[in-house]
Amino acid sequence: MINATVTGRLGKDPELKETRKGGQMLRFNVASDQGWGDNKSTNWVGVVVFGKRAETLARILEKGTFVIVRGEFTTRTDEGTGRTYFDLKADDVELGPRAPRGDSQPYVEASSTGNDSDIPF
């Protein structure tokens, strides 16, 4: 079992679907940046949530929402292409702070003078 925590923003609105057994399943992708400057890249992690939690989150989550997701990595195979994908089966989804519209980073209240000597670490 591989457990992980992923933080980032939803790339598009989540999709709520019914499972083969009649339960609810919510699927969404989280964009998580790594690196800086010219070395910055974005990793996309598929997340799946089941049951009542899926129904509740479907009403709350939307494109751009910052989330912290904890769960277990699982694999699934696309029947059409035969490709295998990794998903994070969420045990916990925490909403992060809201950012002002158009801001791609989590909103943190802080003043910035542009002087690194003001940083306490």
Secondary structure by P-SEA (a helix, b strand, c coil): cccbbbbbbbccbbbbbbccccbbbbbbbbbbbccccccbbbbbbbbbbbcaaaaaaaacccccccbbbbbbbbbbbcccccbbbbbbcccbbbbcccccccccccccccccccccccccc
